[in-house]
Amino acid sequence: MRDTTVVGDIAELMVQASLTKHRHDVAKPISNSKRYDLLWFVNGEWTRVQVKNGRYREGAVRFNSCNLGRNGRKDYRGEVDYFGVFCDELGEVYMVPVDEVGITEVSLRVDPPKNNQTRNVRMAEPYRTWWRAN
């Protein structure tokens, strides 16, 4: 059984480490009352980052782009600018703009599709931070 708090803490640390390794300024909010986990200084401004744990399944990194609360599913649009995704199986971090993905689940294709389809396939490569944890 995995401890989801520890999994989330590791993902957050790995995203922070990757951004810092690339000489980006990163800050952590004092309060947990916001929907974002980190602030990332990119393109001359602070952006809000919600950290997610990615799972490598069937050739893709998958993560939830919403959370399930008392009032049902709630997406992050308007409250977060990026998803910072750490995939432990691959040891990689991806920075994904919230407005480029759907509102329930995201799939970033790592391996080429077996049927060679490219239409409506979101490849992981453009979002990779080029830093490996392993």
C-alpha positions in Angstrom: 0.0 0.0 0.0 1.4 3.4 -0.9 1.2 6.5 1.3 -0.3 9.1 -1.0 1.1 12.0 1.2 4.6 10.7 0.8 4.1 10.2 -3.0 2.9 13.8 -3.3 5.7 15.1 -1.2 8.3 13.3 -3.4 6.6 14.6 -6.6 6.7 18.2 -5.2 10.4 17.9 -4.3 11.3 16.5 -7.7 9.5 19.2 -9.6 11.2 21.8 -7.4 14.6 20.2 -7.9 14.1 20.1 -11.7 13.1 23.7 -12.0 16.0 24.8 -9.7 18.5 22.7 -11.6 17.4 24.7 -14.7 18.2 27.9 -12.8 14.5 28.9 -12.4 13.3 30.7 -9.3 10.8 28.6 -7.3 8.8 29.6 -4.2 6.5 27.7 -2.0 3.4 29.4 -0.5 3.3 29.6 3.3 -0.4 28.5 3.4 -1.9 25.3 2.0 -5.2 27.2 1.4 -4.4 27.8 -2.3 -4.9 25.2 -5.1 -1.3 25.6 -6.3 1.8 23.9 -4.6 4.6 26.1 -6.0 5.3 29.4 -7.7 7.6 29.3 -10.7 9.2 32.4 -12.1 9.1 32.0 -15.9 8.9 34.4 -18.8 9.3 37.4 -16.4 6.4 36.5 -14.1 5.4 34.2 -11.3 3.1 31.4 -12.4 1.2 28.9 -10.2 2.1 25.2 -10.3 -0.1 22.4 -9.2 2.2 19.3 -8.7 0.9 16.0 -9.8 2.2 12.4 -9.6 2.3 10.9 -13.1 1.9 7.2 -13.7 3.6 5.4 -16.6 1.0 3.2 -18.2 0.8 1.7 -21.7 3.4 4.0 -23.2 2.1 7.2 -21.6 2.5 9.3 -18.5 -1.0 9.8 -17.1 -2.2 12.2 -14.4 -5.5 13.6 -13.1 -6.1 17.3 -14.1 -8.9 17.7 -11.5 -9.4 16.7 -7.9 -12.4 15.0 -6.3 -13.8 16.9 -3.4 -16.9 17.0 -1.4 -18.7 18.8 -4.2 -17.6 16.5 -7.0 -14.8 17.0 -9.5 -13.2 20.4 -9.8 -10.7 21.3 -12.5 -7.8 23.8 -12.0 -8.6 26.3 -14.7 -8.2 29.9 -13.6 -6.5 28.9 -10.4 -3.3 27.3 -11.7 -1.1 28.0 -14.7 0.9 24.8 -15.0 0.9 21.2 -13.9 4.3 20.1 -12.7 4.2 16.3 -13.2 6.8 13.9 -11.7 6.8 10.3 -13.1 8.7 8.1 -10.7 8.9 5.1 -13.1 10.7 7.3 -15.7 12.4 9.6 -13.2 11.2 12.6 -15.3 9.5 15.9 -14.7 7.0 17.5 -17.2 5.7 21.1 -17.1 2.3 21.2 -18.7 0.2 24.4 -19.2 -3.2 23.9 -17.7 -5.0 25.5 -20.7 -3.5 22.9 -23.1 -5.1 19.9 -21.5 -8.5 18.5 -20.6 -10.2 18.9 -17.3 -10.3 15.3 -16.0 -7.2 13.2 -17.0 -4.1 13.9 -19.1 -2.1 11.5 -21.1 1.4 12.4 -22.3 2.6 9.9 -24.9 6.2 8.7 -24.2 6.3 5.8 -26.6 5.1 6.1 -30.2 1.6 4.8 -30.7 1.6 1.2 -32.1 -0.8 2.2 -34.9 1.4 5.2 -35.8 -1.5 7.6 -35.2 -0.3 11.2 -34.5 -3.6 13.1 -34.7 -5.0 14.0 -31.3 -2.0 12.4 -29.6 -0.2 14.6 -27.0 3.5 13.7 -27.0 5.4 14.0 -23.7 8.6 15.3 -25.2 7.7 19.0 -25.6 6.8 19.2 -21.9 9.9 17.4 -20.5 12.3 19.4 -18.4 15.4 17.6 -19.6 16.4 16.5 -16.1 16.3 12.9 -14.9 16.0 11.9 -11.3 17.6 8.5 -11.9 
